[in-house]
């Protein structure tokens, strides 16, 4: 059984892109592997150094993970900051990370452009902390999106560098986890790119029905097809992608035929899409509300996850200290 690790930042609600892109797969993945799922509250400080309500954000994400089907009795789900061993290993691994290679990472350069007034050290060393999250649990596999592939490559580099410097075969070299079946990339409602928190183009699992209706009805469209069977422009293709994951096949076929015959009414398409999204998210939203109000269950889950994560992390850290040469007097 392989050890698999995945994390999500504590900066907001899960959206449909999160669910269909990864979380849905976690539900089956947790039964086939030794899985660690963590909420990256330290990571969130690199872009949100003064969060309005850090604890509540963590609570919401934990509730949503559980509502989607992550089972704390099977997988280990924990809050990053509840495992202080991560911070010490982060310090030690930073000693073997070089400024030049960190400055060249795509994620750092992107963030520098987006937040020029907040280019902090944590932002620069983000790949090191991400590597430590993975290495401290000695994970073999990590589910990553395209935007995180370089950071996973950095993790492999740091693991190999540590092994080479100290002449050991200690850290496994993690690989990308390949989900069975095709991964679904959920587009945003603005007609470009993927659905995301910061882009303002997402539909969240926690959204109320009226909010979903408003968002979908404002989705970008065009004036409609002018030729039979013409290729869809990206914004319309995006709507059909959303339709394909929440609606029945006959519904998708109906609107596809309408489009091909130049008879489509985007208002009707959006109304149907909004209702199908509501039908899909409503049961999850109800579970989120129920779990989020159950502080006893959340505390128990977080405590249990932290204990399991720390047990493994402590073993890794002690071995690293021994390899480097730290000894108690």
C-alpha positions in Angstrom: 0.0 0.0 0.0 1.5 3.3 -1.1 1.5 6.5 1.0 -0.3 9.4 -0.7 -0.4 13.0 0.5 -2.5 15.9 -0.6 -3.2 19.4 0.8 -5.5 22.4 0.3 -5.0 26.0 1.4 -7.3 27.3 4.2 -8.2 30.5 2.2 -11.8 29.7 1.3 -14.5 27.3 0.4 -14.1 24.3 -2.0 -15.6 25.0 -5.4 -16.7 22.6 -8.2 -13.3 22.7 -9.7 -11.8 21.3 -6.5 -14.5 18.7 -6.2 -14.4 17.3 -9.8 -10.7 17.9 -10.2 -9.5 16.1 -7.1 -11.8 15.7 -4.1 -14.1 13.2 -5.8 -11.1 11.0 -6.5 -9.9 11.2 -2.9 -13.0 9.4 -1.8 -11.9 6.2 -3.7 -8.2 6.9 -3.3 -8.4 6.7 0.5 -9.6 3.1 0.4 -6.7 2.0 -1.8 -3.8 3.8 -0.2 -2.4 5.1 3.1 -3.7 8.7 2.6 -2.8 11.9 4.4 -5.0 15.0 3.7 -3.9 18.2 5.3 -5.2 21.8 5.5 -2.4 24.1 4.7 -2.9 27.1 7.0 0.8 28.0 7.1 0.9 28.1 3.3 -2.1 30.4 3.3 -0.1 33.1 5.1 2.2 33.6 2.0 -0.6 35.3 0.2 -2.9 36.3 3.1 -0.5 37.3 5.9 -3.3 39.0 7.8 -6.3 36.6 7.5 -9.6 37.9 8.7 -10.4 34.6 10.4 -7.8 31.9 10.0 -9.4 29.5 12.5 -12.8 29.7 10.9 -11.3 29.3 7.4 -9.7 26.1 8.6 -12.9 24.9 10.2 -14.8 25.5 7.0 -12.4 23.6 4.8 -12.2 20.7 7.3 -16.0 20.6 7.3 -16.1 20.5 3.5 -13.5 17.8 3.2 -15.6 15.6 5.6 -18.9 16.5 3.9 -17.5 15.4 0.5 -16.7 12.0 1.9 -13.1 12.0 3.3 -13.4 9.4 6.2 -11.2 10.3 9.2 -11.4 6.6 10.3 -9.7 5.5 7.1 -7.5 8.4 6.1 -5.5 10.9 8.1 -6.9 14.4 7.9 -5.1 17.1 9.8 -4.3 20.8 10.1 -0.8 21.7 9.0 0.0 23.9 12.0 -1.0 21.1 14.4 2.1 19.2 13.4 5.1 21.4 14.7 7.6 18.9 13.4 6.9 20.3 9.9 8.3 23.7 11.0 11.6 22.2 12.3 12.1 20.0 9.2 11.3 23.1 7.1 14.1 25.0 8.8 16.5 22.1 8.2 15.6 21.6 4.6 16.0 25.4 3.9 19.7 25.0 4.7 20.0 22.9 1.5 17.7 25.1 -0.7 19.3 27.7 -2.9 18.0 31.2 -3.6 18.7 31.0 -7.3 16.6 27.9 -7.8 13.7 29.2 -5.7 13.7 32.6 -7.5 13.3 30.7 -10.8 10.2 28.8 -9.9 7.1 29.7 -11.9 4.9 29.9 -8.8 7.2 32.5 -7.2 7.5 34.6 -10.4 3.7 34.5 -10.8 3.1 35.6 -7.3 5.6 38.4 -7.6 3.6 39.8 -10.5 0.3 39.5 -8.6 1.4 40.8 -5.2 4.4 43.1 -5.8 3.9 44.7 -2.4 4.1 41.4 -0.5 7.1 39.5 -1.7 7.9 37.7 1.5 10.4 35.0 2.4 7.6 32.5 2.9 6.6 33.1 -0.7 10.1 32.5 -1.9 10.5 29.3 0.1 7.0 28.0 -0.6 8.4 25.0 -2.6 10.5 24.0 0.4 7.5 24.0 2.8 5.5 22.0 0.2 8.4 19.5 -0.1 8.5 19.1 3.7 4.8 18.5 3.8 5.3 15.6 1.5 8.7 14.3 2.8 7.8 14.4 6.5 5.2 11.7 5.9 7.5 9.9 3.4 4.8 10.0 0.8 5.4 8.0 -2.4 2.7 9.7 -4.4 1.2 13.2 -4.6 -1.9 14.2 -6.6 -0.9 17.5 -8.3 -2.4 19.7 -11.0 -0.4 21.2 -13.9 0.3 24.4 -11.8 2.0 22.3 -9.1 4.1 20.0 -11.3 7.2 22.2 -10.9 6.9 22.2 -7.1 6.7 18.4 -7.1 9.8 18.3 -9.2 11.5 20.6 -6.6 10.4 18.1 -3.9 12.1 15.3 -5.7 15.2 17.5 -6.1 15.3 18.3 -2.4 14.8 14.7 -1.4 17.7 13.5 -3.7 19.9 16.4 -2.5 19.4 15.4 1.1 20.1 11.7 0.3 23.2 12.6 -1.6 24.6 15.1 0.9 24.4 12.7 3.8 25.0 9.5 1.8 21.7 7.9 2.8 18.7 6.4 1.0 16.2 8.0 3.4 13.6 10.0 1.7 11.6 8.3 -1.0 11.4 10.2 -4.3 7.7 11.1 -4.7 5.9 10.7 -8.0 2.7 12.3 -9.3 -0.4 10.2 -8.4 -2.2 9.1 -11.5 -6.0 8.9 -11.0 -7.9 6.1 -12.7 -10.0 7.5 -15.6 -9.9 11.0 -17.1 -9.3 14.0 -14.9 -11.9 16.7 -15.3 -10.7 20.3 -15.6 -13.6 22.5 -14.5 -13.7 25.9 -16.2 -14.6 29.2 -14.6 -17.8 31.2 -15.4 -15.9 34.0 -16.9 -15.2 32.1 -20.1 -11.4 31.7 -19.6 -9.1 29.5 -17.6 -10.0 27.1 -14.8 -12.3 27.7 -11.9 -10.5 29.3 -8.9 -11.0 31.1 -5.6 -9.0 34.2 -6.4 -10.3 34.6 -10.0 -13.9 35.2 -8.8 -15.3 32.8 -11.4 -16.2 29.9 -9.2 -19.3 28.1 -7.9 -18.7 26.9 -4.3 -20.1 23.8 -2.7 -21.4 26.1 0.1 -23.2 28.6 -2.2 -26.9 29.1 -1.6 -29.2 28.3 -4.5 -30.0 32.0 -5.2 -26.2 32.7 -5.4 -25.7 29.8 -7.8 -28.5 31.1 -10.0 -27.1 34.6 -10.1 -23.6 33.4 -10.9 -24.7 31.0 -13.7 -27.0 33.6 -15.3 -24.1 36.0 -15.5 -21.8 33.5 -17.2 -20.1 34.7 -20.4 -21.8 33.7 -23.7 -21.9 35.0 -27.2 -24.7 35.9 -29.7 -25.1 32.3 -30.7 -24.1 30.0 -33.5 -24.6 31.1 -37.1 -23.7 27.9 -38.9 -24.9 24.3 -38.4 -22.5 22.2 -36.3 -20.0 25.0 -35.9 -17.2 24.7 -33.4 -18.0 26.2 -30.0 -16.0 29.2 -28.8 -14.3 28.7 -25.4 -17.0 30.4 -23.2 -19.8 28.2 -24.6 -17.6 25.1 -24.5 -17.0 25.9 -20.8 -20.8 25.9 -20.1 -21.1 22.5 -21.8 -18.3 21.1 -19.7 -20.1 22.2 -16.6 -23.3 20.7 -17.9 -21.6 17.4 -18.6 -20.5 16.9 -15.0 -23.8 17.9 -13.2 -26.6 17.0 -15.7 -28.0 13.8 -17.2 -26.6 12.7 -20.6 -30.0 13.3 -22.3 -29.9 16.9 -21.0 -26.5 17.4 -22.5 -27.6 15.8 -25.8 -30.7 18.1 -25.9 -28.7 21.3 -25.7 -25.9 20.0 -27.9 -28.5 19.3 -30.6 -30.0 22.8 -30.1 -26.6 24.3 -30.5 -25.8 22.3 -33.6 -29.1 23.3 -35.2 -28.6 27.0 -34.4 -31.7 26.9 -32.1 -30.0 27.3 -28.8 -31.3 29.8 -26.2 -28.6 30.5 -23.8 -31.1 31.6 -21.1 -32.7 28.2 -21.1 -29.3 26.5 -21.0 -28.2 28.6 -18.0 -31.5 28.0 -16.1 -31.1 24.2 -16.6 -27.4 24.3 -15.7 -28.1 26.4 -12.5 -30.8 24.0 -11.4 -28.6 20.9 -12.0 -25.7 22.5 -10.1 -28.1 23.3 -7.2 -29.4 19.7 -7.2 -25.8 18.4 -7.1 -24.5 20.8 -4.4 -27.5 21.0 -2.1 -26.9 17.6 -0.3 -23.2 18.5 0.1 -24.1 21.9 1.4 -26.5 20.5 4.0 -23.7 18.1 5.2 -21.3 21.0 5.4 -23.7 23.0 7.6 -24.4 20.1 9.8 -20.7 19.2 10.3 -19.6 22.8 10.7 -22.0 23.2 13.6 -20.7 20.1 15.3 -17.7 21.4 17.2 -17.2 18.2 19.2 -16.9 16.1 16.1 -14.6 18.6 14.4 -12.3 18.8 17.5 -12.2 15.0 17.7 -11.4 14.7 14.0 -8.6 17.3 14.1 -7.1 15.9 17.3 -7.1 12.3 15.9 -5.6 13.4 12.6 -2.9 15.5 14.4 -2.0 12.5 16.6 -1.7 10.2 13.6 0.2 12.7 11.5 2.6 13.7 14.4 3.4 10.1 15.2 4.8 9.5 11.7 6.3 13.0 11.4 8.1 12.7 14.7 9.8 9.5 13.5 10.9 11.1 10.3 12.2 14.2 12.1 14.2 12.2 14.7 15.8 10.2 11.9 16.7 13.4 10.0 18.3 14.9 13.1 20.3 11.7 13.7 21.4 11.6 10.0 22.5 15.3 10.1 24.3 14.7 13.4 22.3 16.4 16.1 22.8 14.6 19.5 21.5 15.4 23.0 24.1 16.0 25.8 
